[in-house]
């Protein structure tokens, strides 16, 4: 692809440079920075296409925020240039979170190569991969100039010996119960979750330290109704952990990264336990808070993949809200609380709860047609289907659903889900998305109601904080303007 500078682009369009940058702010044109970090470059193909089409009609400006965290492709996101589908089921959630927060290639190195202790009291989690510097091809819609493809060459999704796709390693430790934070820590990479399909782990587990905040959050849970959904509990936990953290106003990248580890660990460990954790990873500990039955290695792999697939998704509604909060220099806990407030909406992370209820109505596959028909008759959206970005299908949903099917091929909830998919295809309605796959994982595993929302929320904390770091460093308030449509001004 040919890239041209701003002066050349403006000349070809016959506009002033200021107009050219107005097109960028409205999302009409994309730009990338030159190697010197100062020049703006534009796609010659886009410029020629716009020149043939003519100047865009006047319309309300679209908010465009420059970000290096996530790009959206045709059917999947890319985390700092890495295809998320290549990371799912091969790399731990903790490693992916570190990559989103730091962009440091060291996170992909073997554990022996990462020895320094961070502010959070833990060594950086490391996945097994050739690293994000591997050259990939293709190009996602949201990443001008980035060369990417369906799977990074030699990167985290590559099937190489000892890499993240290797079926070795389970959770880095097993808990013996005794309440939040109590555990017998095993050697990293070893644990009862080891087996075929298990995600390779490295580094040290994350803990909420000091434990005073965690104890306060656990105490706060005891006063809540027993049937409260996990997402509502996470909002309470976030508030208590924030109030207990004297370092919450440290907004430099290293401090926010350390806060992220403590916060995610605290969100998980403060939830009421339903079973004994099989290890010390976030996925294993979260499972024990959402499901009374122990996980099989294959289902735990699906759980870990769900966390990885949902860690970020560019400027989703909750992420935009989180960025606005961060631009006002709200602390990381307030940023996460803002995101949680938006996430629960039925058009966002709450869609998985609606899909859970849909599957719960279908006692047998033959009931699927009736359940869909009733929702169509009432004019309701079918939860877990369709996506505003992925018009031809959500690759995250397909990937996670395949993992769940492999983990429990004969399960009745799989058959119910297949019947729903068949009915949606028969009616030519939108394809399934990641929320439906999340609901299927929850149903097959026997998790508590609302478990899908909780998995989504814990995962997305990683993305919210990555975006918050960009706003902290940008230093400008995100201030949108309204297009006034009210009565004439007197």
N, C-alpha and C positions, 0 to 999 in steps of 0.2 A: 504494500500500500504506500502511495506517495503522500508525504506530509509537506505542507507549505507554510511559510511564516505568515504573520498577521497582515503585513503590508500587502503581500501578494494576494492573500485571500480577499482583503477589502477591495483591492483593485479589480479582481475578477468579478466581484459582486456589484461593483460600482457604488460602494457605500463608504462611509467614514469608519475608521477603526472603532469609534465608540459604538456605532451601530452593530458592528461585528460582535463586540463583547456583550451587547444587549441580547443578540441572538443566542449566545452561550448561556446567559442567565435565564432565558426563557426555555431552554432545552431544545432549541431549534438546531443548534450546532454543538458538536462536542469538540473539545480541545485537549491537547496533552502538552506537557512541559518539555522543552528541549533538554539536551544533556547538561547544559549549563544551569538548569533550574530556573532560568529567567525568561527565556523566550517562550511564546505560545505558538504551538503548531496545530494546523488544521488539516483534516482529511481532504485532499484534492477532489476525491470522488464526491464527498458530501457538498463541497463548495460548488462543483459543477452541477450537481443535481438541484441545489437551491437556486442557482443562477437560471437554469432552464424553467423551473417552476415559478419563479418570480418571488418578490418579497412576501413573507408571511403576513396574513391578515392580522390586524390589531386584535389582541385578546388578552385576558388577564394573565399576568406573568406567572410562570410555573416556577416553584421553588426548586432550585438546583444547588446542591451542596457538594463541594469537592471532598472526596474521601478516598483513602487508600486501603480501607478495610476489606470491603467486599464488592465484587462486580457480579452482575446478574447476566447469565448466558441465556440461551434459548430455552433450556429446561432445567437449569441448575445454577446455584451460586458458586463463586470462586473466592476462597478466603486468601487474600493477599496473593492472588495469582494461582492458587492451588485448587484443583477441582475437588469439591466436597464429596462427590460420589466415590472418588478414589481414596478418600480418607475414611469413609464409613466402614466399620467392621474391621479396620486394620490398625487404627491409631487411637489411643485413649483420648477421652474428652479433655482431660487435663492438658495434654500436649497441644491439642487444637486451641484451647483457650490461651495458652502461653503464646502460641503463634499469632493469634489475633491481637493480643495485648502488646507484644514486643516486635513482631516481624523479624525475630532473631533466628537465623538458620541453625543456631546451636540447639534449638529445641528438638531438631530431628536427629541429633547425634545419639549414639548409644549412651546409656547411663554413666558408664565409666568416664566419659569425656566431659561430664557436667558435674563439677564437684563443689562449686561455690554456693554458700548459703545465702539466701535472700532475706529481706526484711521480715517476711512472713514466717521465718523459722523453718523453711523447707527448701530442699534443693529443687531446681527446675525439673519438671517432668519431661522426659525425653522419649519420643517415639523412634522406631527403627525405620529409617528411610534415607534415600540418597540426598534428600533435601529439596527445598523449594527453588533452588537455583537451577534445577533441571530444566532444559529447554522444552517447551510444549508448543503445540500449534493450534490454529484456529483463533477465534476472537470473540469474547463475550460482548453482549450489547453494552454493558456499562463500563467497559475498561478500554478506552481509546489507547491504542498503541501496545496493549499487552498481547502477547502471543500465547494462546492457551488452547487446550483441546479437551476432549472428553476425559482423558486420563493423563496426568503428568508423567512424562517419560522418566522412568527411574526414580520417581518421587514416592510419596507415601502410598500411592495406590499400586505401585509396581510389584509384580510377583517375583521377588528376589529372595534368595536365601537369607534367613534371619531378619527379613524386613517385616513391616507391619502386617503384611498379609500372611505371614507364617503362623501356623496354628500352634503356637507355643505361648506359654505364660498365661496366668490368670490374674487375679487381684493381688496386689502387693501386700496383702495382709489379711488376717481374719480376725473379726471381733469376737470377743467372748461374752458380749452383753455387758450388763452392769450399768447401763445408762449411756447417755450421749458422751462421746469422747473416750469411753473406756474401751480398751482393746489390747489384745496381745499382738504386737506388730511383727509380721513375718518378714523374711528377706524379700526385698523388692523383686517382683517378677514371679513369686511363688505363692501359691494359695490353693484353696479347695476348688476354685473356679477353673483351674487348669484343665485343658482338654481340647478336643478338636473344635476349631472355630473361635477359640478364646483370643481376645485382644492381647497383644504383647504389651507389657507395662514396664516402666523403668522409673527411676527417681524415687522420691519420697512422697507419701500421701499428704494431702492437705488437711490441716486441722484448724479449728477456730481457737486461736490463742491470743491473749490469755483467756482462760475458761470462764471467767466471771460473767462475761457477756452471754456466753452459751447457757450457763446456768440460769441467768435471768430470763432468757428466751424460752427455755424449757418450762420454767415456773409460770410464765405468761400463758403458755399453752393449756395449762391445767384449768384455767378459768373459762375456757372457750367451750361451746357446745360440742358434744361428741360427734355430731353428724356434719360439722363444718367442713366445707370442701378444702382440700389441701392448698389451693391458691390463696384462699382467705387467710389461712394460717401463715403462709409465706409473707404476706403483707405485715402481719403482726410481728413475726420474727425479724424482718428487716428493720422495723422501727426500733425494736428493743436492742438489737445488735448495734445499730447506729448510735443510739443514746449512750451505749456503754463503751464506745470506742473513742478514746481521747485523741486518736490520730486521724480521725475522719476528715479533717480539714486540710490534710497534706495532699495537695493535688498534683504533685509531680508524677511522672510516669512510673517510676519505681515504687513509690508509695501506693499509688492506685492499683498497681499490679499485686502488691502484697495484700492490700485490702480485698481485692477480688478473690484471692485464695481463701482468706479468712471468712469472707461473707458467704461464698458458695458452700464451704464446709459447714458453716453455722446454719445456713438455710436447711441443709439436709439433716444434720444431726439434731436439730431442735424439734423436728417433726416427731410425733409419737411413734415409737418403734412397733412394728407388727410382727417381725420375725428377726432372727439373728443374722447380722450381716455376714456374708461369706468372704469378705475381704475388706480392705481399707480404701479401695477406689471410690470415687464419687458415685459411679454407676452402681456398685455393689451396695453401698450404704443407702442410696436413694431407693433401691429396690426394696430393702428391708423396711422402709418407711411407707411404702405404697402397696406392698403385697404380703399377705400372711403366709404364703407358701415360698419355700426356697426356689431360687432360679436354677434352671438347667443352664449349662454352659452356652448353649445356642441361644436361649432366650436372653441371657445376660449380654451376649454379643449384640443382639438386636437392640437392647436397652442402651448400650454404649453408642451404637450407631445412631439411635434417635437423638441422643445428646449432641453428637457431632453434627448431624444434619441440621439441627435447629439452633446451633450456636449463634448464627447471625444471618441476616437476610437483607442487607443494604438498608434502605430507609423505609422499613415497615413502620406502621403507625406508631407502635410503642417505641421504636428506636428514634423516630423523629421527635417524639415527646421527650425522650430521655436526652437527646441532644440539645433541645431547647433548655431543659433544666440545667444541663452541664454548662451551656453558654452563659447562664446567669451565675456560674460558679457555685451551684448547689453541690454539696458533698456527694461522694459515690453512693452512699446509702439512700439519699434523697433522689438521686438519679434512678436507682433501681426501683425505688418505691413508685416513682412516676411511671416507669415502664410497666410495672406490675398492674397499676391502675388501668392502663389502656389494654394490656394483654388479655384481660378477662372478657373483653367484648366478644359477642358471638360472631363477628366478622373477622376476628383475629384469632388469638390463641384459644379462645373459648369455643371455637368450632369443634375441637376434638371432643369436648364434653357433649355437645349436641350429637356428634357421630357415635359416641358411646351409648347414648340413650336410644339412638336409632337401632343399633345392633342388639341392644337389650330387649327391644320389642319383638325381635324376630326369633321366636323360639325354634322354628324350623325354616329351612331355606324357602319353602313354598309360601311363607308369609311375607317375603320381601316385596313382592309386587304390590300387595295391599298397603304395606307401610309407606312405600314411595307414593302410591296413588293418593293416599290420604293427605300427605304433605303437599302434593301438587294441587289437589283440590282446594286446600286452604291457602294457596298462594305462598307457601313457605319455601325458603331456600332449603336445599338438601345439604345438611352439614357434612363437610368433608369432601366436597366436590367443587371443581372449578377453581381458577386462580386468576387474579387480575393481571399478573405478569406472564405466567406460563400458559398461553392460550392453547397449546397443543399437548399439554400434559406436564405434570410436576415430577421431574426425575427423582426428587427426594422421596416422594410417596412410593414410586415404583420400587426403589432400592430397599426402603424399609419394609414394605409389604412382602417382598421376596424373602427377606431375612426371617420375617415372622412365619411365613409359610414353610420355610425350610426347618424352622425350629419346632413346629407343631403341625405337620402335614395332615394329620387325621383329626384335628380338633374341630368340634362342631361349630365354633365361632368362625373358623376359616370358611366353612361351607356357607354359613350365613352371609359372610362378607362377599363371597363369590357370587351369591345370588343377588345381592344388592348391586354389585358391579354389572352383572348381566342385565338387570332391569334398567339401570341407568343407560347402558348402551342401546337397549331396545328402544328406549324413548329418545335417543339421540341427545341426551343431557350431558353436561360437562363431565370430564374424566375425574377420577379420584385425585386427591392431593395428599400432602404429608399428614394433615389432620386425620384423615380416614385411616391411614396406616397406623398412626399413633393410637387411635381408638381400637383398632384391631389388636395391636400389641397389648393394650390394657385388658381387653376382653379375653384374649387367649390366656393371659397370665393370671387372671383372677384378681386384678388389682382393684383398689377401692374406687368408688365413683370420683371423677375429677382427676384421676391420676395423670391422664394425658396432659392436662393443663399444667400440672406441677412439673412434669418432665420438660415441657416446653419452657416454662418459666425459669427453672434452674439452668437450663442450657443457654437461654437467651441473655442471662446476666453477663455471660462472657462477652457477647456482642455489644450490649449496652455500654459496658465499661470501656471497650475498645473505642467506641464512638465518642464516649465522654472524654477520653484522653485527647482526642483530636480537638474537641471544643475547648478544653482547658488550655491547650497550646495555641489555639487560634486567637483566643483573647477578645473576641467580639461577640456582642449579644445577638442572638438570632431573633430578629424582630420582623415579623411578617406584617404586611399591610392589607387592609380590607378594601374591597371594591364596594363602596357605599351604594345601597339600593333603597334607602329609606325615604321619608318625606323630604321635600325641599328644605334646605337650611334657611332659617329665618334671617 
